[in-house]
Amino acid sequence: MKRRLIYGFLALVLTANLIIGARVFLSSAQAAEKDSAYPSLELFSYVMEKVRKDYVDGQNVSYQDLVYAALKGMLNTLDPHSEFMEPESTKSCKTTPKGPLAAWAL
């Protein structure tokens, strides 16, 4: 009788632990999905395709131009010291910037 009570209590504790662990795991997985880059990249590529297809001069705009413009806009929103430099403009730089004010470049 005492063993049944101990085994029943142990089974109850293990079941509760499993349920709580599953809830914590699922809530952390949902939080990770909200901050995932993939849905945003999917939206970005969809918009880029729409621009190329439906924009008046879409055929005259290259994918590289669109991506560079998006990168420039993204980095300009961070702070006044961050900027995207195209590879051609970085070749003319004789020194590489160092520290927190360094420009982002490919």
N, CA, C and O atoms as a GROMACS GRO file, in nm:
protein
  424
    1MET      N    1   0.081  -0.119   0.000
    1MET     CA    2   0.000   0.000   0.000
    1MET      C    3   0.086   0.126   0.000
    1MET      O    4   0.059   0.221  -0.074
    2LYS      N    5   0.189   0.126   0.083
    2LYS     CA    6   0.278   0.242   0.091
    2LYS      C    7   0.354   0.261  -0.041
    2LYS      O    8   0.376   0.373  -0.087
    3ARG      N    9   0.395   0.148  -0.102
    3ARG     CA   10   0.466   0.155  -0.230
    3ARG      C   11   0.376   0.213  -0.339
    3ARG      O   12   0.422   0.293  -0.420
    4ARG      N   13   0.252   0.173  -0.342
    4ARG     CA   14   0.158   0.225  -0.443
    4ARG      C   15   0.144   0.375  -0.429
    4ARG      O   16   0.139   0.447  -0.528
    5LEU      N   17   0.137   0.422  -0.307
    5LEU     CA   18   0.125   0.564  -0.281
    5LEU      C   19   0.250   0.640  -0.329
    5LEU      O   20   0.239   0.747  -0.389
    6ILE      N   21   0.366   0.584  -0.302
    6ILE     CA   22   0.493   0.647  -0.345
    6ILE      C   23   0.503   0.646  -0.497
    6ILE      O   24   0.538   0.748  -0.556
    7TYR      N   25   0.472   0.533  -0.561
    7TYR     CA   26   0.477   0.526  -0.707
    7TYR      C   27   0.373   0.617  -0.771
    7TYR      O   28   0.400   0.679  -0.874
    8GLY      N   29   0.258   0.627  -0.714
    8GLY     CA   30   0.155   0.718  -0.766
    8GLY      C   31   0.198   0.863  -0.755
    8GLY      O   32   0.180   0.941  -0.848
    9PHE      N   33   0.256   0.899  -0.640
    9PHE     CA   34   0.306   1.036  -0.622
    9PHE      C   35   0.419   1.066  -0.720
    9PHE      O   36   0.424   1.174  -0.780
   10LEU      N   37   0.510   0.970  -0.737
   10LEU     CA   38   0.622   0.986  -0.831
   10LEU      C   39   0.571   1.002  -0.975
   10LEU      O   40   0.622   1.085  -1.050
   11ALA      N   41   0.472   0.923  -1.013
   11ALA     CA   42   0.414   0.934  -1.147
   11ALA      C   43   0.347   1.070  -1.165
   11ALA      O   44   0.357   1.131  -1.272
   12LEU      N   45   0.278   1.118  -1.062
   12LEU     CA   46   0.215   1.249  -1.069
   12LEU      C   47   0.317   1.361  -1.085
   12LEU      O   48   0.297   1.452  -1.166
   13VAL      N   49   0.426   1.355  -1.009
   13VAL     CA   50   0.531   1.457  -1.018
   13VAL      C   51   0.597   1.454  -1.156
   13VAL      O   52   0.621   1.559  -1.214
   14LEU      N   53   0.626   1.336  -1.208
   14LEU     CA   54   0.689   1.326  -1.340
   14LEU      C   55   0.595   1.376  -1.451
   14LEU      O   56   0.641   1.440  -1.545
   15THR      N   57   0.469   1.348  -1.440
   15THR     CA   58   0.371   1.396  -1.538
   15THR      C   59   0.361   1.549  -1.534
   15THR      O   60   0.358   1.614  -1.638
   16ALA      N   61   0.357   1.603  -1.414
   16ALA     CA   62   0.352   1.750  -1.400
   16ALA      C   63   0.478   1.813  -1.458
   16ALA      O   64   0.471   1.916  -1.524
   17ASN      N   65   0.592   1.751  -1.433
   17ASN     CA   66   0.719   1.802  -1.486
   17ASN      C   67   0.718   1.798  -1.639
   17ASN      O   68   0.765   1.892  -1.704
   18LEU      N   69   0.666   1.693  -1.696
   18LEU     CA   70   0.659   1.681  -1.842
   18LEU      C   71   0.568   1.788  -1.900
   18LEU      O   72   0.602   1.850  -2.001
   19ILE      N   73   0.453   1.810  -1.839
   19ILE     CA   74   0.359   1.911  -1.889
   19ILE      C   75   0.417   2.051  -1.880
   19ILE      O   76   0.408   2.130  -1.974
   20ILE      N   77   0.477   2.083  -1.766
   20ILE     CA   78   0.537   2.216  -1.749
   20ILE      C   79   0.654   2.235  -1.846
   20ILE      O   80   0.667   2.342  -1.905
   21GLY      N   81   0.737   2.134  -1.862
   21GLY     CA   82   0.849   2.142  -1.955
   21GLY      C   83   0.803   2.162  -2.098
   21GLY      O   84   0.862   2.240  -2.173
   22ALA      N   85   0.698   2.092  -2.137
   22ALA     CA   86   0.645   2.106  -2.273
   22ALA      C   87   0.590   2.246  -2.295
   22ALA      O   88   0.610   2.303  -2.403
   23ARG      N   89   0.522   2.302  -2.196
   23ARG     CA   90   0.469   2.439  -2.210
   23ARG      C   91   0.581   2.541  -2.222
   23ARG      O   92   0.574   2.632  -2.304
   24VAL      N   93   0.685   2.526  -2.141
   24VAL     CA   94   0.799   2.619  -2.148
   24VAL      C   95   0.867   2.608  -2.284
   24VAL      O   96   0.901   2.710  -2.344
   25PHE      N   97   0.886   2.486  -2.332
   25PHE     CA   98   0.950   2.467  -2.462
   25PHE      C   99   0.867   2.529  -2.574
   25PHE      O  100   0.922   2.598  -2.660
   26LEU      N  101   0.737   2.506  -2.574
   26LEU     CA  102   0.652   2.560  -2.680
   26LEU      C  103   0.646   2.712  -2.676
   26LEU      O  104   0.645   2.775  -2.782
   27SER      N  105   0.642   2.770  -2.558
   27SER     CA  106   0.639   2.917  -2.551
   27SER      C  107   0.771   2.977  -2.596
   27SER      O  108   0.771   3.083  -2.659
   28SER      N  109   0.884   2.912  -2.566
   28SER     CA  110   1.012   2.965  -2.613
   28SER      C  111   1.027   2.945  -2.763
   28SER      O  112   1.088   3.029  -2.830
   29ALA      N  113   0.973   2.837  -2.818
   29ALA     CA  114   0.979   2.814  -2.963
   29ALA      C  115   0.895   2.918  -3.036
   29ALA      O  116   0.935   2.966  -3.142
   30GLN      N  117   0.779   2.954  -2.982
   30GLN     CA  118   0.695   3.057  -3.044
   30GLN      C  119   0.762   3.193  -3.037
   30GLN      O  120   0.752   3.271  -3.132
   31ALA      N  121   0.831   3.222  -2.928
   31ALA     CA  122   0.902   3.350  -2.916
   31ALA      C  123   1.016   3.356  -3.016
   31ALA      O  124   1.043   3.462  -3.072
   32ALA      N  125   1.084   3.245  -3.039
   32ALA     CA  126   1.193   3.242  -3.136
   32ALA      C  127   1.141   3.261  -3.277
   32ALA      O  128   1.208   3.324  -3.359
   33GLU      N  129   1.023   3.208  -3.308
   33GLU     CA  130   0.965   3.224  -3.441
   33GLU      C  131   0.931   3.370  -3.470
   33GLU      O  132   0.944   3.414  -3.584
   34LYS      N  133   0.889   3.445  -3.370
   34LYS     CA  134   0.851   3.584  -3.390
   34LYS      C  135   0.971   3.669  -3.428
   34LYS      O  136   0.955   3.769  -3.498
   35ASP      N  137   1.091   3.630  -3.384
   35ASP     CA  138   1.210   3.709  -3.412
   35ASP      C  139   1.298   3.643  -3.519
   35ASP      O  140   1.418   3.669  -3.526
   36SER      N  141   1.240   3.558  -3.600
   36SER     CA  142   1.315   3.488  -3.702
   36SER      C  143   1.334   3.577  -3.825
   36SER      O  144   1.246   3.655  -3.860
   37ALA      N  145   1.447   3.564  -3.889
   37ALA     CA  146   1.476   3.644  -4.008
   37ALA      C  147   1.406   3.589  -4.132
   37ALA      O  148   1.383   3.664  -4.228
   38TYR      N  149   1.372   3.462  -4.134
   38TYR     CA  150   1.319   3.401  -4.255
   38TYR      C  151   1.187   3.459  -4.304
   38TYR      O  152   1.174   3.483  -4.424
   39PRO      N  153   1.087   3.483  -4.217
   39PRO     CA  154   0.965   3.545  -4.270
   39PRO      C  155   0.991   3.686  -4.326
   39PRO      O  156   0.930   3.726  -4.425
   40SER      N  157   1.083   3.759  -4.265
   40SER     CA  158   1.116   3.892  -4.315
   40SER      C  159   1.189   3.884  -4.448
   40SER      O  160   1.165   3.966  -4.537
   41LEU      N  161   1.277   3.787  -4.462
   41LEU     CA  162   1.346   3.771  -4.590
   41LEU      C  163   1.250   3.726  -4.700
   41LEU      O  164   1.265   3.764  -4.816
   42GLU      N  165   1.152   3.647  -4.662
   42GLU     CA  166   1.050   3.606  -4.760
   42GLU      C  167   0.971   3.728  -4.807
   42GLU      O  168   0.945   3.742  -4.927
   43LEU      N  169   0.934   3.815  -4.716
   43LEU     CA  170   0.864   3.939  -4.751
   43LEU      C  171   0.952   4.026  -4.839
   43LEU      O  172   0.906   4.082  -4.939
   44PHE      N  173   1.079   4.039  -4.803
   44PHE     CA  174   1.174   4.120  -4.880
   44PHE      C  175   1.185   4.069  -5.024
   44PHE      O  176   1.180   4.148  -5.118
   45SER      N  177   1.201   3.938  -5.041
   45SER     CA  178   1.216   3.886  -5.177
   45SER      C  179   1.085   3.899  -5.256
   45SER      O  180   1.088   3.920  -5.377
   46TYR      N  181   0.970   3.887  -5.187
   46TYR     CA  182   0.841   3.906  -5.254
   46TYR      C  183   0.828   4.048  -5.306
   46TYR      O  184   0.788   4.070  -5.421
   47VAL      N  185   0.861   4.146  -5.222
   47VAL     CA  186   0.852   4.287  -5.263
   47VAL      C  187   0.951   4.316  -5.374
   47VAL      O  188   0.919   4.389  -5.468
   48MET      N  189   1.071   4.260  -5.366
   48MET     CA  190   1.171   4.284  -5.470
   48MET      C  191   1.123   4.230  -5.604
   48MET      O  192   1.142   4.294  -5.707
   49GLU      N  193   1.060   4.112  -5.603
   49GLU     CA  194   1.005   4.056  -5.727
   49GLU      C  195   0.891   4.142  -5.781
   49GLU      O  196   0.880   4.162  -5.902
   50LYS      N  197   0.804   4.192  -5.691
   50LYS     CA  198   0.693   4.279  -5.734
   50LYS      C  199   0.746   4.407  -5.797
   50LYS      O  200   0.691   4.453  -5.897
   51VAL      N  201   0.851   4.464  -5.741
   51VAL     CA  202   0.909   4.586  -5.797
   51VAL      C  203   0.963   4.557  -5.937
   51VAL      O  204   0.938   4.633  -6.030
   52ARG      N  205   1.037   4.449  -5.950
   52ARG     CA  206   1.092   4.415  -6.081
   52ARG      C  207   0.982   4.388  -6.183
   52ARG      O  208   0.997   4.419  -6.301
   53LYS      N  209   0.871   4.329  -6.139
   53LYS     CA  210   0.764   4.291  -6.231
   53LYS      C  211   0.670   4.406  -6.262
   53LYS      O  212   0.633   4.426  -6.377
   54ASP      N  213   0.629   4.483  -6.160
   54ASP     CA  214   0.521   4.581  -6.176
   54ASP      C  215   0.566   4.727  -6.179
   54ASP      O  216   0.486   4.813  -6.216
   55TYR      N  217   0.688   4.757  -6.141
   55TYR     CA  218   0.735   4.896  -6.143
   55TYR      C  219   0.753   4.941  -6.287
   55TYR      O  220   0.788   4.861  -6.374
   56VAL      N  221   0.729   5.070  -6.312
   56VAL     CA  222   0.734   5.123  -6.449
   56VAL      C  223   0.868   5.093  -6.514
   56VAL      O  224   0.872   5.044  -6.627
   57ASP      N  225   0.978   5.121  -6.445
   57ASP     CA  226   1.112   5.095  -6.498
   57ASP      C  227   1.174   4.972  -6.431
   57ASP      O  228   1.295   4.968  -6.411
   58GLY      N  229   1.094   4.876  -6.396
   58GLY     CA  230   1.142   4.758  -6.324
   58GLY      C  231   1.248   4.680  -6.396
   58GLY      O  232   1.338   4.623  -6.334
   59GLN      N  233   1.240   4.675  -6.528
   59GLN     CA  234   1.339   4.601  -6.605
   59GLN      C  235   1.474   4.674  -6.608
   59GLN      O  236   1.577   4.613  -6.635
   60ASN      N  237   1.471   4.805  -6.580
   60ASN     CA  238   1.595   4.883  -6.580
   60ASN      C  239   1.660   4.886  -6.443
   60ASN      O  240   1.768   4.943  -6.427
   61VAL      N  241   1.596   4.827  -6.343
   61VAL     CA  242   1.651   4.823  -6.207
   61VAL      C  243   1.702   4.682  -6.181
   61VAL      O  244   1.626   4.586  -6.193
   62SER      N  245   1.829   4.671  -6.146
   62SER     CA  246   1.885   4.538  -6.121
   62SER      C  247   1.858   4.495  -5.977
   62SER      O  248   1.828   4.577  -5.890
   63TYR      N  249   1.869   4.367  -5.954
   63TYR     CA  250   1.853   4.315  -5.819
   63TYR      C  251   1.959   4.374  -5.727
   63TYR      O  252   1.932   4.405  -5.611
   64GLN      N  253   2.079   4.391  -5.779
   64GLN     CA  254   2.188   4.449  -5.699
   64GLN      C  255   2.153   4.591  -5.656
   64GLN      O  256   2.177   4.629  -5.541
   65ASP      N  257   2.097   4.671  -5.748
   65ASP     CA  258   2.056   4.806  -5.712
   65ASP      C  259   1.952   4.806  -5.601
   65ASP      O  260   1.959   4.886  -5.508
   66LEU      N  261   1.855   4.716  -5.611
   66LEU     CA  262   1.750   4.709  -5.509
   66LEU      C  263   1.806   4.665  -5.374
   66LEU      O  264   1.770   4.721  -5.271
   67VAL      N  265   1.893   4.565  -5.376
   67VAL     CA  266   1.951   4.517  -5.251
   67VAL      C  267   2.040   4.624  -5.188
   67VAL      O  268   2.033   4.646  -5.067
   68TYR      N  269   2.123   4.690  -5.267
   68TYR     CA  270   2.211   4.795  -5.213
   68TYR      C  271   2.128   4.909  -5.154
   68TYR      O  272   2.161   4.961  -5.048
   69ALA      N  273   2.020   4.948  -5.223
   69ALA     CA  274   1.934   5.055  -5.172
   69ALA      C  275   1.869   5.013  -5.040
   69ALA      O  276   1.857   5.094  -4.948
   70ALA      N  277   1.827   4.886  -5.031
   70ALA     CA  278   1.766   4.837  -4.908
   70ALA      C  279   1.868   4.834  -4.794
   70ALA      O  280   1.835   4.869  -4.681
   71LEU      N  281   1.990   4.792  -4.824
   71LEU     CA  282   2.094   4.790  -4.721
   71LEU      C  283   2.130   4.930  -4.674
   71LEU      O  284   2.149   4.953  -4.554
   72LYS      N  285   2.138   5.023  -4.767
   72LYS     CA  286   2.165   5.163  -4.729
   72LYS      C  287   2.055   5.216  -4.638
   72LYS      O  288   2.083   5.280  -4.536
   73GLY      N  289   1.931   5.191  -4.675
   73GLY     CA  290   1.819   5.238  -4.594
   73GLY      C  291   1.817   5.172  -4.457
   73GLY      O  292   1.790   5.239  -4.356
   74MET      N  293   1.846   5.043  -4.452
   74MET     CA  294   1.845   4.971  -4.325
   74MET      C  295   1.952   5.026  -4.231
   74MET      O  296   1.924   5.050  -4.113
   75LEU      N  297   2.072   5.045  -4.280
   75LEU     CA  298   2.180   5.093  -4.194
   75LEU      C  299   2.166   5.240  -4.159
   75LEU      O  300   2.211   5.282  -4.052
   76ASN      N  301   2.105   5.319  -4.246
   76ASN     CA  302   2.084   5.460  -4.215
   76ASN      C  303   1.984   5.479  -4.102
   76ASN      O  304   1.986   5.583  -4.035
   77THR      N  305   1.896   5.380  -4.078
   77THR     CA  306   1.800   5.393  -3.969
   77THR      C  307   1.862   5.362  -3.834
   77THR      O  308   1.802   5.393  -3.731
   78LEU      N  309   1.980   5.302  -3.830
   78LEU     CA  310   2.040   5.264  -3.702
   78LEU      C  311   2.089   5.384  -3.623
   78LEU      O  312   2.042   5.409  -3.512
   79ASP      N  313   2.181   5.457  -3.679
   79ASP     CA  314   2.234   5.578  -3.615
   79ASP      C  315   2.306   5.659  -3.721
   79ASP      O  316   2.328   5.609  -3.831
   80PRO      N  317   2.344   5.783  -3.691
   80PRO     CA  318   2.406   5.866  -3.796
   80PRO      C  319   2.546   5.821  -3.837
   80PRO      O  320   2.600   5.871  -3.935
   81HIS      N  321   2.606   5.728  -3.764
   81HIS     CA  322   2.743   5.687  -3.794
   81HIS      C  323   2.750   5.557  -3.874
   81HIS      O  324   2.858   5.518  -3.918
   82SER      N  325   2.637   5.490  -3.894
   82SER     CA  326   2.636   5.364  -3.969
   82SER      C  327   2.593   5.390  -4.112
   82SER      O  328   2.496   5.462  -4.138
   83GLU      N  329   2.666   5.332  -4.204
   83GLU     CA  330   2.628   5.344  -4.345
   83GLU      C  331   2.677   5.223  -4.421
   83GLU      O  332   2.775   5.160  -4.383
   84PHE      N  333   2.609   5.193  -4.529
   84PHE     CA  334   2.649   5.085  -4.618
   84PHE      C  335   2.734   5.145  -4.729
   84PHE      O  336   2.696   5.243  -4.792
   85MET      N  337   2.850   5.085  -4.751
   85MET     CA  338   2.939   5.131  -4.857
   85MET      C  339   2.947   5.021  -4.962
   85MET      O  340   2.973   4.905  -4.931
   86GLU      N  341   2.923   5.059  -5.086
   86GLU     CA  342   2.934   4.963  -5.196
   86GLU      C  343   3.079   4.922  -5.214
   86GLU      O  344   3.170   4.999  -5.181
   87PRO      N  345   3.102   4.802  -5.266
   87PRO     CA  346   3.240   4.756  -5.282
   87PRO      C  347   3.330   4.851  -5.363
   87PRO      O  348   3.449   4.864  -5.335
   88GLU      N  349   3.272   4.918  -5.462
   88GLU     CA  350   3.352   5.011  -5.542
   88GLU      C  351   3.402   5.128  -5.458
   88GLU      O  352   3.515   5.173  -5.476
   89SER      N  353   3.320   5.176  -5.366
   89SER     CA  354   3.361   5.290  -5.285
   89SER      C  355   3.459   5.250  -5.175
   89SER      O  356   3.535   5.333  -5.127
   90THR      N  357   3.458   5.124  -5.135
   90THR     CA  358   3.553   5.080  -5.033
   90THR      C  359   3.692   5.060  -5.090
   90THR      O  360   3.790   5.063  -5.016
   91LYS      N  361   3.702   5.039  -5.220
   91LYS     CA  362   3.833   5.023  -5.281
   91LYS      C  363   3.913   5.152  -5.274
   91LYS      O  364   4.036   5.150  -5.265
   92SER      N  365   3.844   5.266  -5.278
   92SER     CA  366   3.913   5.394  -5.275
   92SER      C  367   3.960   5.430  -5.135
   92SER      O  368   4.043   5.520  -5.119
   93CYS      N  369   3.908   5.363  -5.034
   93CYS     CA  370   3.951   5.390  -4.897
   93CYS      C  371   4.088   5.327  -4.875
   93CYS      O  372   4.107   5.208  -4.901
   94LYS      N  373   4.182   5.406  -4.828
   94LYS     CA  374   4.316   5.353  -4.804
   94LYS      C  375   4.327   5.284  -4.669
   94LYS      O  376   4.406   5.192  -4.653
   95THR      N  377   4.247   5.327  -4.572
   95THR     CA  378   4.251   5.266  -4.440
   95THR      C  379   4.114   5.208  -4.408
   95THR      O  380   4.011   5.256  -4.457
   96THR      N  381   4.114   5.106  -4.327
   96THR     CA  382   3.990   5.044  -4.284
   96THR      C  383   3.947   5.108  -4.153
   96THR      O  384   4.026   5.114  -4.059
   97PRO      N  385   3.823   5.155  -4.145
   97PRO     CA  386   3.779   5.215  -4.019
   97PRO      C  387   3.774   5.110  -3.909
   97PRO      O  388   3.742   4.994  -3.934
   98LYS      N  389   3.804   5.152  -3.788
   98LYS     CA  390   3.803   5.061  -3.673
   98LYS      C  391   3.714   5.119  -3.565
   98LYS      O  392   3.689   5.240  -3.561
   99GLY      N  393   3.667   5.033  -3.478
   99GLY     CA  394   3.590   5.078  -3.363
   99GLY      C  395   3.442   5.087  -3.392
   99GLY      O  396   3.395   5.038  -3.495
  100PRO      N  397   3.366   5.149  -3.300
  100PRO     CA  398   3.220   5.151  -3.313
  100PRO      C  399   3.170   5.236  -3.428
  100PRO      O  400   3.055   5.221  -3.469
  101LEU      N  401   3.252   5.323  -3.483
  101LEU     CA  402   3.208   5.410  -3.591
  101LEU      C  403   3.241   5.352  -3.729
  101LEU      O  404   3.227   5.421  -3.830
  102ALA      N  405   3.283   5.227  -3.733
  102ALA     CA  406   3.320   5.165  -3.860
  102ALA      C  407   3.198   5.151  -3.949
  102ALA      O  408   3.089   5.117  -3.903
  103ALA      N  409   3.218   5.177  -4.078
  103ALA     CA  410   3.110   5.164  -4.177
  103ALA      C  411   3.096   5.019  -4.215
  103ALA      O  412   3.195   4.946  -4.220
  104TRP      N  413   2.974   4.976  -4.241
  104TRP     CA  414   2.949   4.839  -4.285
  104TRP      C  415   2.978   4.832  -4.434
  104TRP      O  416   2.929   4.915  -4.511
  105ALA      N  417   3.054   4.736  -4.474
  105ALA     CA  418   3.086   4.721  -4.616
  105ALA      C  419   3.096   4.574  -4.650
  105ALA      O  420   3.126   4.490  -4.566
  106LEU      N  421   3.069   4.544  -4.776
  106LEU     CA  422   3.084   4.406  -4.822
  106LEU      C  423   3.229   4.376  -4.847
  106LEU      O  424   3.263   4.264  -4.886
   0.00000   0.00000   0.00000
